Amino acid sequence: MQTFRSIVAVLLLLSSSWAHAEPANPAIGGYSPVSYFTENAAERGDPAFSVVHNEQLYYLTSADQVELFNANPDRYRPRHRSCSYSLALGRVMDLDPTNFKIIDDTLLLFHKSEDKDARLDWEQSKLSDEELLRRADANLFLVRF
């Protein structure tokens, strides 16, 4: 009976550590979400200044950024985990963390490749920012988390 209790205790300990394990890959490709707002630039974060929010690992550039992020993480995190414009069209495309736009204090990230600049497409769309955001938000179910 004692052996059984010991095994159960070890299994419970292991399962709780698995449930709280940090994600292996940083969100936004390791770019600091705070820098988009404070520097108006995409800056690579530093693993020494990492934080986890909603099971997402973020790299920031400094202790000051960690403080800003922790004070209001939802302000800094990207609105979508894939290209915002593609989501508005009902598609999922990878994003380029250096291709961004801030609208109404919300960070949007876009796909960019040799033949496609989704931020430019967003800006040239006949639809308003509000309508594009509404459509992108409505299609969030397309993105696997």
Summary of the structure (lengths in Angstrom):
residues: 145
radius of gyration: 19.0
end to end distance: 41.3
largest distance: 71.1
contacts: 402
relative contact order: 0.13
helix: 46%
strand: 23%
